[in-house]
Amino acid sequence: MGAQLRVYKRRIKSVTATKKITKAMEMIAASRIVKAQRRVTASTPYATELTRAVRAVATGSNTKHPLTTEVESPVRAAVLLITSDRGLAGGYSSNAIKAAERLTERLRSEGKEVDSYIVGRKGVAYYGFRERKVTESWTGFTDSPSYADAKEIAGPLIEAVQRDTADGGVDELHVVFTEFVSMLTQTPVENRLLPLSLDGTAEDEADSAKKDEILPLFDFEPSAEDVLDALLPRYVESRIYNALLQAAASKHAATRRAMKSATDNAGDLIKSLSRLANAARQAEITQEISEIVGGASALADATAGSEK
């Protein structure tokens, strides 16, 4: 019984050490969520208003800009997948990868070739293990992305959109990331960034109706096309930056939830092992008492026999 008790004590010690680690990671993730959520809240209005500005320029002129005009028969699309550099976040990265897989299958069913762009080591490892071609990848900043990171990602994507498909360009640009809805809910989403839809969202229409806004007439200098050339790179950068921030906040929330679950499971395991250890110790004590009583009884019998 002594050996069994030592095994239980070692396991309790090991699980207790693991519990301390997961609890610390849970607290770190919880502290990072607040900062990440503030950054999302701060960046969303800019990205939304810039999108409205680009849409207004496109609809307020007769210019058919190649980046806002639907291609009749698109043949190639770029998909930007945003995952995490680290694990221990439950199904965060795998859910985003599954959403990208569904989007890729849909685009291919429409007869389009797909160029994959990956953010995060988890996505790079997934595609690398399956020997799938990745046009370009970026790692090392998913926990706390900056606008410079978004600009670095947007550069080759904008170039790909501006090139002709015969030269390796793309007709569409999609992004797949995890949207931060709340501390408990993070949802993988897919958005088409380009060509930009010229129809306002339901939210835009509701705001306009509520405020009784009158749509203005625009006069562009030097030209609407030049304005679009200047605005569209900023539009892509801002949307990618917002997606990176949403993904970072979602990752921290997923890590917190996963670490809390691991901490709770460790506590339950410690309780179970403690019960087993107590039972083993009681059995050991009972056995020792039985041995003492048996020894005393044998000694008493031996003494009584010698006196006779």
ABEGO torsion letter per residue (X at the ends): XAAAAAAAAAAAAAAAAAAAAAAAAAAAAAAAAAAAAAAAAAAAAAAAAAAAAAAAAAAABABBBAAABBBABBABBBBBBBBBABBGAEAAAAAAAAAAAAAAAAAAAAGBBBBBBBBEAAAAAAAAAAGBBBABBBBGAAABBBAAAAAAAAAAAAAAAABBAAAGBBABBBBBBBBBABAABBBBBBBBAOBBBABBBAAAAAAAAAAGBBBBBBBBOABAAAAAAAAAAAAAAAAAAAAAAAAAAAAAAAAAAAAAAAAAAAAAAAAAAAAAAAAAAAAAAAAAAAAAAAAAAAAAAAAAAAAX
